[in-house]
């Protein structure tokens, strides 16, 4: 069977992260959503996404296909139901479609003509940006069980102080000495060739993905994920970093999500709780206003390729778009549009030519090419977000 992950109606709720990737390529837990599905299905997947992303993330359609809503995270029971799908069958949860069978010859999908199979069990769904950190603990637990099943961890070094060592898994090539790992509240996963420098104290649930680094004497509270090739120092709590991003110095990051290729300058701090303890409101790209989250704790949402200078201070519930460059004293406003340059005293437009020059240098340091596809995606984002920079 050919499996295709589609963005679904939650795509716009997941901006700015879905400006530069399909929903399927969001990281939550240890793995991306796509990686989870592919492990469970035992199959590769392709994607139905926005047109401007389709060159980089193409769809492969065959005679028979199963379409899967990428907002849903897989589990054993759901995957079994999906594998058993036949012609003109669809799986729903309430009125939301999770997956359906389709043929290449079908031009339109009429769900009224489908046999509706109700999925009544609990399932993790990522439908808002804050779900990425607020549901990260459950996602780490699920991924930990999936990845480590019937596998043996590398030995925990003698210098490592560990609580609940049975819930610690270390991949080959990982380096850690003179650190404290407390897995009492959830598992701790240390990826291949990752490093935790001496003096660091980590409380699970925690995932350090391959080639990622925790700097000396860091304090990390779960549930937190540090994505591949990222570097993190200082104090972090309940945050997700997708990959290739740096928070390399002291400063606090809490209840936050960083995309790829982000950099936080030394002593950058974000607030994750309002002074009056009120519910946090976040910028909503669909309504073009601030919307309630239902959360008391919510920090920084930063899109790909965005950066900030030393001593930057972010207010509770700040949304930063793609390729923004923030610097200077004071608090910048709590919505910074994509391709903005400046800080609390005001912003100008960060021209794509300059932004691309930086992206090319930053990515080349990790031996990754900034391609014409990458440039075309960012050009589209630049044009699509013009209206916000005029506000």
C-alpha positions as CSV (number, residue, x, y, z in Angstrom):
1,X,0.0,0.0,0.0
2,X,1.1,3.6,-0.7
3,X,0.8,5.9,2.2
4,X,0.4,9.7,1.8
5,X,0.4,12.2,4.7
6,X,-1.7,15.3,4.2
7,X,-1.6,18.6,6.0
8,X,-5.3,18.7,7.0
9,X,-7.2,21.7,8.5
10,X,-4.7,22.3,11.3
11,X,-2.0,23.5,8.9
12,X,-2.7,27.2,9.4
13,X,-3.0,26.8,13.2
14,X,0.6,25.5,13.1
15,X,2.1,28.6,11.4
16,X,4.9,29.8,11.4
17,X,6.3,26.3,11.6
18,X,4.3,25.1,8.6
19,X,5.4,28.0,6.4
20,X,8.6,26.0,5.7
21,X,7.5,22.4,6.1
22,X,4.5,20.1,5.9
23,X,2.7,19.2,9.1
24,X,4.3,15.7,8.8
25,X,7.7,17.2,9.3
26,X,7.0,18.8,12.7
27,X,9.1,17.3,15.5
28,X,7.3,16.3,18.7
29,X,8.7,13.7,21.1
30,X,11.9,12.2,19.7
31,X,10.9,11.9,16.1
32,X,9.1,13.9,13.5
33,X,5.5,13.0,12.8
34,X,6.6,11.5,9.5
35,X,9.3,9.4,11.1
36,X,6.8,8.0,13.6
37,X,4.3,7.0,10.8
38,X,7.0,5.4,8.7
39,X,8.3,3.3,11.6
40,X,4.8,2.1,12.5
41,X,3.8,1.4,8.9
42,X,7.1,-0.1,7.9
43,X,6.9,2.0,4.8
44,X,8.1,5.3,3.3
45,X,5.5,8.1,2.9
46,X,5.0,11.1,0.7
47,X,3.1,14.3,1.3
48,X,0.1,16.4,0.2
49,X,0.9,20.0,1.2
50,X,0.9,23.6,-0.1
51,X,1.9,24.0,-3.7
52,X,5.0,26.1,-3.0
53,X,6.3,23.3,-0.8
54,X,5.6,20.4,-3.1
55,X,8.9,20.6,-5.1
56,X,10.8,19.9,-1.9
57,X,8.1,17.6,-0.4
58,X,6.5,15.8,-3.4
59,X,3.6,13.5,-3.5
60,X,3.9,10.0,-5.1
61,X,0.5,8.6,-6.0
62,X,-0.1,5.0,-7.0
63,X,-3.2,3.0,-8.1
64,X,-4.2,2.4,-4.5
65,X,-3.4,4.9,-1.7
66,X,-4.2,5.5,1.9
67,X,-4.3,9.2,2.9
68,X,-3.4,10.0,6.5
69,X,-4.0,13.2,8.4
70,X,-0.6,14.2,9.6
71,X,-1.9,16.0,12.6
72,X,-2.6,12.6,14.2
73,X,0.3,10.7,15.9
74,X,0.3,6.9,15.3
75,X,-0.3,4.2,17.8
76,X,-0.6,0.4,17.5
77,X,-4.4,0.3,17.3
78,X,-4.8,3.1,14.9
79,X,-2.1,1.8,12.6
80,X,-3.8,-1.6,12.5
81,X,-7.1,0.0,11.5
82,X,-5.3,2.0,8.8
83,X,-3.5,-1.0,7.4
84,X,-6.9,-2.8,7.2
85,X,-8.6,0.0,5.2
86,X,-10.3,-1.1,2.0
87,X,-11.9,0.7,-0.9
88,X,-14.5,3.4,0.1
89,X,-13.6,3.2,3.7
90,X,-12.5,6.1,6.0
91,X,-11.5,6.4,9.7
92,X,-13.0,9.3,11.6
93,X,-12.7,10.6,15.1
94,X,-15.9,12.5,15.8
95,X,-16.3,14.4,12.5
96,X,-12.5,14.7,11.8
97,X,-11.1,12.4,9.1
98,X,-8.0,10.5,10.2
99,X,-7.4,8.3,7.2
100,X,-9.1,7.1,4.0
101,X,-8.6,4.8,1.1
102,X,-8.4,6.3,-2.4
103,X,-7.6,5.3,-6.0
104,X,-5.5,7.2,-8.4
105,X,-8.6,7.5,-10.7
106,X,-10.7,9.3,-8.1
107,X,-10.9,13.0,-8.9
108,X,-13.0,13.9,-5.9
109,X,-13.6,12.4,-2.5
110,X,-17.2,12.2,-1.4
111,X,-17.1,11.0,2.2
112,X,-20.9,10.5,2.2
113,X,-20.2,7.6,-0.1
114,X,-17.6,6.1,2.2
115,X,-18.1,3.6,5.0
116,X,-17.3,5.6,8.1
117,X,-15.2,3.7,10.7
118,X,-15.2,5.5,14.1
119,X,-11.9,5.6,16.1
120,X,-13.1,5.9,19.7
121,X,-9.8,5.5,21.6
122,X,-7.5,8.3,22.7
123,X,-4.9,9.6,20.3
124,X,-2.4,12.4,20.3
125,X,-3.2,15.2,17.8
126,X,-1.1,18.3,17.0
127,X,-3.5,21.0,16.0
128,X,-2.0,24.2,17.6
129,X,1.5,25.4,18.0
130,X,1.4,25.1,21.8
131,X,0.5,21.4,21.4
132,X,4.0,20.8,20.3
133,X,5.4,21.5,23.8
134,X,2.3,20.7,25.9
135,X,1.9,17.2,24.5
136,X,5.6,16.6,24.2
137,X,5.8,14.4,27.3
138,X,3.3,11.9,26.0
139,X,5.0,11.9,22.6
140,X,8.5,11.3,24.2
141,X,7.1,8.4,26.1
142,X,5.5,6.8,23.0
143,X,8.6,7.3,20.9
144,X,10.9,6.0,23.6
145,X,8.9,2.7,23.8
146,X,8.8,2.5,20.0
147,X,12.5,3.2,19.4
148,X,14.0,1.2,22.3
149,X,11.8,-1.9,22.1
150,X,13.9,-5.1,22.2
151,X,17.1,-3.0,22.1
152,X,20.0,-2.7,24.5
153,X,21.2,0.7,25.7
154,X,24.9,1.6,25.6
155,X,26.3,1.3,29.2
156,X,25.7,4.4,31.4
157,X,29.2,5.7,32.3
158,X,30.3,5.3,35.8
159,X,30.6,9.0,36.4
160,X,27.0,9.6,35.5
161,X,24.6,10.1,38.5
162,X,21.3,8.4,37.5
163,X,17.9,8.0,39.0
164,X,15.6,5.3,37.4
165,X,18.4,4.1,35.1
166,X,16.0,1.6,33.5
167,X,14.3,4.5,31.8
168,X,17.6,5.9,30.3
169,X,18.6,4.8,26.8
170,X,21.9,5.8,25.3
171,X,22.7,5.3,21.6
172,X,26.0,4.4,20.1
173,X,28.6,7.2,20.0
174,X,26.9,9.3,22.6
175,X,29.2,11.1,25.1
176,X,28.3,12.0,28.7
177,X,30.3,12.2,31.9
178,X,29.8,13.8,35.3
179,X,26.2,14.6,34.7
180,X,22.9,13.9,36.5
181,X,20.1,12.2,34.8
182,X,16.8,11.9,36.6
183,X,14.3,9.7,34.8
184,X,11.8,9.5,37.7
185,X,9.1,11.5,35.8
186,X,9.8,10.2,32.3
187,X,12.3,8.6,30.1
188,X,15.6,10.1,28.9
189,X,16.8,9.3,25.4
190,X,20.4,10.2,24.3
191,X,20.8,10.0,20.5
192,X,23.6,8.7,18.4
193,X,26.8,10.8,18.6
194,X,25.1,13.3,21.0
195,X,27.0,14.9,23.8
196,X,26.1,16.1,27.3
197,X,28.9,18.1,28.8
198,X,30.0,17.8,32.4
199,X,28.0,19.4,35.2
200,X,24.6,19.3,33.4
201,X,21.5,18.3,35.3
202,X,18.6,16.8,33.3
203,X,15.1,15.7,34.4
204,X,13.0,13.7,32.0
205,X,11.0,13.3,29.9
206,X,13.9,14.4,27.7
207,X,15.2,13.6,24.2
208,X,18.6,14.6,22.9
209,X,18.6,13.7,19.2
210,X,21.6,12.7,17.1
211,X,24.6,14.9,17.0
212,X,23.0,17.4,19.4
213,X,24.9,18.9,22.4
214,X,24.0,20.0,25.9
215,X,26.6,22.6,27.0
216,X,28.4,22.6,30.4
217,X,26.4,23.0,33.6
218,X,23.0,23.2,31.8
219,X,19.7,22.8,33.7
220,X,17.0,21.1,31.7
221,X,13.5,20.2,32.9
222,X,11.3,17.9,30.9
223,X,9.3,17.4,28.8
224,X,12.0,18.8,26.5
225,X,13.3,17.8,23.1
226,X,16.6,19.0,21.6
227,X,16.5,18.2,17.9
228,X,19.4,16.9,15.7
229,X,22.6,19.0,15.5
230,X,21.3,21.6,18.0
231,X,23.3,23.1,20.9
232,X,21.7,24.1,24.1
233,X,23.0,25.7,27.3
234,X,21.6,27.5,30.3
235,X,18.1,26.7,31.7
236,X,15.4,25.1,29.6
237,X,12.0,23.7,30.6
238,X,9.2,22.0,28.6
239,X,10.5,23.1,25.1
240,X,10.9,21.6,21.7
241,X,13.8,22.5,19.3
242,X,13.3,21.0,15.9
243,X,16.9,20.8,14.8
244,X,20.0,22.7,13.7
245,X,19.3,25.5,16.1
246,X,21.4,27.0,18.9
247,X,20.7,28.3,22.4
248,X,24.3,27.9,23.3
249,X,24.6,30.1,26.4
250,X,23.0,31.0,29.7
251,X,19.5,32.3,29.7
252,X,16.0,30.8,30.1
253,X,13.8,29.1,27.5
254,X,10.5,27.8,28.7
255,X,7.3,26.4,27.3
256,X,8.6,27.2,23.8
257,X,9.1,25.9,20.3
258,X,12.1,26.8,18.0
259,X,12.1,25.8,14.4
260,X,15.3,24.9,12.4
261,X,18.3,27.2,11.9
262,X,17.4,29.5,14.8
263,X,20.0,31.1,17.1
264,X,19.4,32.8,20.5
265,X,22.1,35.2,21.6
266,X,23.8,34.9,24.9
267,X,21.6,35.6,27.9
268,X,18.4,35.6,25.9
269,X,15.4,35.0,28.2
270,X,11.7,34.5,27.6
271,X,8.8,34.9,30.0
272,X,6.4,31.9,30.1
273,X,4.0,33.3,32.7
274,X,2.2,36.7,32.8
275,X,2.7,38.8,35.9
276,X,-1.1,38.6,36.6
277,X,-1.1,34.8,36.0
278,X,-3.8,35.3,33.3
279,X,-4.4,33.1,30.3
280,X,-1.8,33.5,27.5
281,X,-3.0,34.8,24.1
282,X,-1.0,34.0,21.0
283,X,-0.9,35.6,17.5
284,X,-3.4,33.7,15.3
285,X,-2.4,33.8,11.6
286,X,-5.9,33.0,10.5
287,X,-7.8,35.7,12.4
288,X,-4.9,38.0,12.2
289,X,-5.3,38.8,15.9
290,X,-4.5,37.4,19.3
291,X,-6.4,34.3,20.4
292,X,-6.8,32.5,23.7
293,X,-4.7,29.4,24.3
294,X,-6.2,28.1,27.5
295,X,-2.7,28.0,28.9
296,X,-1.2,29.8,31.9
297,X,2.4,28.9,30.8
298,X,3.4,29.7,27.2
299,X,6.6,31.2,26.0
300,X,8.2,31.7,22.5
301,X,7.2,30.3,19.1
302,X,10.0,31.0,16.7
303,X,10.0,30.0,13.0
304,X,12.9,28.7,10.9
305,X,16.0,30.9,10.3
306,X,15.1,33.5,12.9
307,X,17.7,34.8,15.3
308,X,18.1,37.2,18.1
309,X,21.0,39.2,19.6
310,X,22.5,39.0,23.1
311,X,20.3,39.9,26.1
312,X,17.1,39.7,24.1
313,X,14.0,39.6,26.2
314,X,10.8,38.0,24.9
315,X,7.4,38.6,26.5
316,X,5.0,35.8,27.5
317,X,3.4,34.3,24.4
318,X,5.6,35.8,21.7
319,X,5.3,34.5,18.1
320,X,8.3,35.2,15.8
321,X,7.9,34.3,12.1
322,X,10.5,33.0,9.6
323,X,13.8,34.7,9.0
324,X,13.4,37.5,11.5
325,X,16.4,39.2,13.1
326,X,15.8,40.7,16.5
327,X,18.2,42.8,18.6
328,X,18.5,45.7,21.0
329,X,17.2,46.5,24.5
330,X,13.7,46.3,25.7
331,X,10.9,43.8,24.9
332,X,10.0,43.5,21.2
333,X,6.3,43.2,20.5
334,X,4.8,39.8,21.0
335,X,4.2,39.2,17.3
336,X,7.2,39.7,15.0
337,X,6.3,39.1,11.4
338,X,8.6,37.0,9.1
339,X,11.5,38.9,7.5
340,X,11.5,41.6,10.2
341,X,14.7,43.4,11.2
342,X,14.9,45.3,14.5
343,X,13.6,45.3,18.0
344,X,11.5,47.2,20.6
345,X,12.3,50.5,18.9
346,X,10.7,49.3,15.6
347,X,11.3,47.0,12.6
348,X,12.2,47.3,9.0
349,X,12.0,44.7,6.3
350,X,14.8,42.1,6.2
351,X,15.4,41.8,2.5
352,X,15.6,38.2,1.1
353,X,19.0,38.8,-0.5
354,X,20.6,39.5,2.9
355,X,18.6,36.7,4.6
356,X,19.6,34.2,2.0
357,X,23.3,35.2,2.4
358,X,23.1,34.4,6.1
359,X,21.2,31.2,5.5
360,X,23.8,30.0,3.1
361,X,26.6,30.6,5.5
362,X,24.8,29.1,8.5
363,X,23.8,25.9,6.7
364,X,27.2,25.4,5.1
365,X,28.7,25.3,8.6
366,X,26.7,22.0,9.0
367,X,27.7,20.8,5.5
368,X,24.1,21.4,4.2
369,X,23.5,23.3,0.9
370,X,21.0,26.2,0.8
371,X,19.3,25.1,-2.4
372,X,17.2,26.9,-5.0
373,X,14.2,25.0,-3.5
374,X,14.9,26.5,-0.1
375,X,15.2,30.0,-1.6
376,X,12.0,29.6,-3.5
377,X,10.1,28.5,-0.4
378,X,11.4,31.5,1.6
379,X,10.6,33.9,-1.3
380,X,7.1,32.6,-1.2
381,X,6.9,33.2,2.6
382,X,8.3,36.7,2.2
383,X,5.5,37.6,-0.3
384,X,2.8,35.9,1.7
385,X,3.7,37.7,4.9
386,X,4.1,41.2,3.5
387,X,0.7,42.2,4.9
388,X,1.9,41.6,8.5
389,X,5.1,43.7,8.0
390,X,2.9,46.7,6.9
391,X,0.8,46.5,10.1
